[in-house]
Amino acid sequence: MPFESLILMITNMVRRTLQIEIDEFMKIIINSNENKNYTKQAFCEARQKLSSSAFTMLNDIVIAEYYNDNNFKKYKGRRLLAVDASILEIPDNAETRKIYGYVENGCGLKLARAMMAGLYDVESGIMIESQINRYTSSERSLFKDNFKKMMEYKHSHIRNLILFDRGYPSLELISYLLNENTDFMMRVSKNFLREVNEAKFDDQEVFIKRGKTEIKIRVIKFKLNSGEEETLITNLNKDELTFEEAKELYFKRWDIETKFDQLKNKLQIENFSGEKPLIVEQDFYASVLISNIGTLIRNDAKEELMEKNKEKNLKHDYTINSNIMIGKLKFNLILLLLEENQEKQAKMYDDFIKEVERNVIPIRKGRSFSRKKVIQSNRYSKNRRRAL
């Protein structure tokens, strides 16, 4: 299988029985003019020679181009980022357990698991940096790896504001961010630093001194609807961020949870097309690439939808149905990228935007859902590959 066809096929979300995917890809994309047909063995042999960095490089190009013109949505002049990590179900075998680690239940059952971590632009919906690593990886270390790579881009001059959940805060990480001249907001636990816990007012600055190091941070406390007290820390002063703005800002971090949900449940990132670690990483980074391109398309369609609905007296605001949009990306995106005639490509893109725009869902604010964490068998085992 040629290099270009290999890249395109992996990017086309291989989620079903492999030979069905190959046959359909040849019929629709290659158009069978070459009178060729590839077996799944040929596909598997070819991808053993392909580094997963091919997809991270393609994603870096998409990201760099998006931020080049500086015409992207910001929060108070800053790029608003959220950080999170999540456990991934991966094919369970001796090799994946050795490379990525595993979880073990009370009966001694070991199942391979990995950790994915991301650095996410809240306003645009783009996963700027991501990685798959060992199940036991430190979330702070993964963040630093992603942050360093992001700052290597040409757009490293952009000022960032990063939102962290309560698993991340530490004095060392706070010092690191201050040294990098990076703004942050963190949710902290009740047993965090003594100076933070002993803050007497809802909004005050405190000084933390350890040895020769002294840092100043702002502590914000408020009650949630549940009655629980929420504590946030930030390096932004009251002129840059008011108390009420701070309360609302943190909850924007929830959008990265939505991104992980999209990757897991809509793009089926855990439905890997092979069992080897190389295949796992190829599928992972290809899925992130597709997710980002799909988000940019969705943003264009959303802008047109908002413009059309601006004068209408609607009960709800509406947004694009991401589930249907992702389903329509399969094959359509590859055909769009392969079109060399620019006029024809532009028309194909406009037609695709209109098709995506027709599938909308209402935005219902204020809903919340409880989480359930259990250890269970993989949803996408090899002997249950889908035919449809």
Solvent accessible surface area in square Angstrom, and as a share of the most:
residue,aa,sasa,rsa
1,M,43,0.19
2,P,69,0.43
3,F,137,0.57
4,E,111,0.50
5,S,10,0.07
6,L,7,0.03
7,I,20,0.10
8,L,20,0.10
9,M,2,0.01
10,I,6,0.03
11,T,7,0.04
12,N,6,0.03
13,M,14,0.06
14,V,4,0.02
15,R,28,0.10
16,R,39,0.14
17,T,52,0.30
18,L,23,0.11
19,Q,57,0.25
20,I,67,0.34
21,E,4,0.02
22,I,0,0.00
23,D,60,0.31
24,E,53,0.24
25,F,1,0.00
26,M,5,0.02
27,K,149,0.63
28,I,66,0.34
29,I,17,0.09
30,I,34,0.17
31,N,94,0.48
32,S,61,0.39
33,N,126,0.64
34,E,96,0.43
35,N,141,0.72
36,K,103,0.44
37,N,101,0.52
38,Y,31,0.12
39,T,70,0.41
40,K,92,0.39
41,Q,106,0.47
42,A,31,0.24
43,F,0,0.00
44,C,51,0.30
45,E,117,0.52
46,A,18,0.14
47,R,3,0.01
48,Q,81,0.36
49,K,180,0.76
50,L,14,0.07
51,S,62,0.40
52,S,15,0.09
53,S,50,0.32
54,A,20,0.15
55,F,0,0.00
56,T,28,0.16
57,M,123,0.55
58,L,68,0.34
59,N,13,0.06
60,D,31,0.16
61,I,104,0.53
62,V,31,0.18
63,I,0,0.00
64,A,27,0.21
65,E,113,0.51
66,Y,56,0.21
67,Y,3,0.01
68,N,90,0.46
69,D,101,0.52
70,N,79,0.41
71,N,128,0.66
72,F,16,0.07
73,K,134,0.57
74,K,68,0.29
75,Y,35,0.13
76,K,92,0.39
77,G,55,0.53
78,R,19,0.07
79,R,0,0.00
80,L,0,0.00
81,L,0,0.00
82,A,0,0.00
83,V,3,0.02
84,D,16,0.08
85,A,14,0.11
86,S,22,0.14
87,I,68,0.34
88,L,0,0.00
89,E,21,0.09
90,I,1,0.01
91,P,23,0.14
92,D,54,0.28
93,N,39,0.20
94,A,73,0.57
95,E,84,0.38
96,T,0,0.00
97,R,70,0.25
98,K,162,0.69
99,I,80,0.40
100,Y,5,0.02
101,G,3,0.03
102,Y,88,0.33
103,V,14,0.08
104,E,90,0.40
105,N,49,0.25
106,G,90,0.86
107,C,128,0.77
108,G,41,0.39
109,L,88,0.44
110,K,85,0.36
111,L,15,0.08
112,A,0,0.00
113,R,13,0.05
114,A,0,0.00
115,M,15,0.07
116,M,2,0.01
117,A,4,0.03
118,G,1,0.01
119,L,1,0.00
120,Y,14,0.05
121,D,1,0.00
122,V,11,0.07
123,E,38,0.17
124,S,7,0.04
125,G,12,0.12
126,I,0,0.00
127,M,1,0.00
128,I,1,0.00
129,E,8,0.04
130,S,20,0.13
131,Q,24,0.10
132,I,12,0.06
133,N,53,0.27
134,R,98,0.36
135,Y,63,0.24
136,T,102,0.59
137,S,26,0.17
138,S,60,0.38
139,E,57,0.26
140,R,90,0.33
141,S,58,0.37
142,L,4,0.02
143,F,2,0.01
144,K,37,0.16
145,D,75,0.39
146,N,7,0.03
147,F,2,0.01
148,K,109,0.46
149,K,70,0.29
150,M,0,0.00
151,M,55,0.25
152,E,135,0.61
153,Y,26,0.10
154,K,185,0.79
155,H,4,0.02
156,S,40,0.26
157,H,143,0.64
158,I,13,0.07
159,R,114,0.41
160,N,6,0.03
161,L,1,0.00
162,I,0,0.00
163,L,0,0.00
164,F,0,0.00
165,D,32,0.17
166,R,120,0.44
167,G,49,0.47
168,Y,3,0.01
169,P,10,0.06
170,S,21,0.13
171,L,40,0.20
172,E,99,0.44
173,L,0,0.00
174,I,0,0.00
175,S,27,0.17
176,Y,34,0.13
177,L,0,0.00
178,L,58,0.29
179,N,128,0.65
180,E,74,0.33
181,N,122,0.63
182,T,6,0.03
183,D,5,0.03
184,F,0,0.00
185,M,0,0.00
186,M,0,0.00
187,R,42,0.15
188,V,8,0.04
189,S,42,0.27
190,K,161,0.68
191,N,131,0.67
192,F,33,0.14
193,L,31,0.15
194,R,143,0.52
195,E,28,0.12
196,V,0,0.00
197,N,59,0.30
198,E,105,0.47
199,A,12,0.09
200,K,178,0.75
201,F,136,0.57
202,D,92,0.47
203,D,26,0.14
204,Q,41,0.18
205,E,81,0.36
206,V,14,0.08
207,F,122,0.51
208,I,1,0.01
209,K,127,0.54
210,R,94,0.34
211,G,67,0.64
212,K,211,0.89
213,T,69,0.40
214,E,101,0.45
215,I,18,0.09
216,K,100,0.42
217,I,1,0.01
218,R,4,0.02
219,V,0,0.00
220,I,0,0.00
221,K,21,0.09
222,F,18,0.08
223,K,141,0.60
224,L,43,0.21
225,N,168,0.86
226,S,95,0.61
227,G,45,0.43
228,E,73,0.33
229,E,81,0.36
230,E,8,0.03
231,T,19,0.11
232,L,0,0.00
233,I,0,0.00
234,T,0,0.00
235,N,45,0.23
236,L,2,0.01
237,N,65,0.33
238,K,111,0.47
239,D,140,0.73
240,E,52,0.23
241,L,0,0.00
242,T,67,0.39
243,F,56,0.23
244,E,101,0.46
245,E,56,0.25
246,A,0,0.00
247,K,57,0.24
248,E,125,0.56
249,L,1,0.01
250,Y,11,0.04
251,F,100,0.42
252,K,71,0.30
253,R,14,0.05
254,W,135,0.47
255,D,56,0.29
256,I,0,0.00
257,E,31,0.14
258,T,74,0.43
259,K,9,0.04
260,F,12,0.05
261,D,58,0.30
262,Q,20,0.09
263,L,2,0.01
264,K,37,0.16
265,N,78,0.40
266,K,66,0.28
267,L,3,0.01
268,Q,48,0.21
269,I,2,0.01
270,E,9,0.04
271,N,3,0.02
272,F,12,0.05
273,S,16,0.11
274,G,19,0.18
275,E,68,0.30
276,K,101,0.43
277,P,16,0.10
278,L,52,0.26
279,I,8,0.04
280,V,0,0.00
281,E,50,0.22
282,Q,0,0.00
283,D,7,0.04
284,F,1,0.00
285,Y,28,0.11
286,A,4,0.03
287,S,2,0.02
288,V,3,0.02
289,L,6,0.03
290,I,3,0.02
291,S,4,0.03
292,N,0,0.00
293,I,26,0.13
294,G,1,0.01
295,T,7,0.04
296,L,44,0.22
297,I,7,0.03
298,R,51,0.19
299,N,36,0.18
300,D,60,0.31
301,A,0,0.00
302,K,62,0.26
303,E,118,0.53
304,E,76,0.34
305,L,15,0.07
306,M,117,0.52
307,E,109,0.49
308,K,122,0.52
309,N,30,0.15
310,K,128,0.54
311,E,150,0.67
312,K,115,0.49
313,N,156,0.80
314,L,77,0.38
315,K,184,0.78
316,H,53,0.24
317,D,93,0.48
318,Y,66,0.25
319,T,14,0.08
320,I,1,0.01
321,N,28,0.14
322,S,19,0.12
323,N,87,0.44
324,I,66,0.34
325,M,2,0.01
326,I,9,0.05
327,G,53,0.51
328,K,51,0.21
329,L,2,0.01
330,K,43,0.18
331,F,20,0.08
332,N,62,0.32
333,L,5,0.03
334,I,1,0.00
335,L,64,0.32
336,L,17,0.08
337,L,95,0.47
338,L,66,0.33
339,E,41,0.18
340,E,163,0.73
341,N,84,0.43
342,Q,149,0.66
343,E,148,0.66
344,K,115,0.49
345,Q,58,0.26
346,A,56,0.43
347,K,131,0.56
348,M,56,0.25
349,Y,61,0.23
350,D,74,0.38
351,D,65,0.34
352,F,16,0.07
353,I,5,0.02
354,K,112,0.47
355,E,55,0.25
356,V,2,0.01
357,E,13,0.06
358,R,173,0.63
359,N,38,0.19
360,V,54,0.31
361,I,73,0.37
362,P,34,0.21
363,I,66,0.34
364,R,122,0.45
365,K,170,0.72
366,G,85,0.82
367,R,152,0.55
368,S,104,0.67
369,F,152,0.63
370,S,100,0.64
371,R,144,0.52
372,K,183,0.77
373,K,177,0.75
374,V,112,0.64
375,I,96,0.49
376,Q,92,0.41
377,S,74,0.48
378,N,18,0.09
379,R,92,0.34
380,Y,33,0.13
381,S,34,0.22
382,K,138,0.58
383,N,137,0.70
384,R,138,0.50
385,R,57,0.21
386,R,104,0.38
387,A,58,0.45
388,L,179,0.89
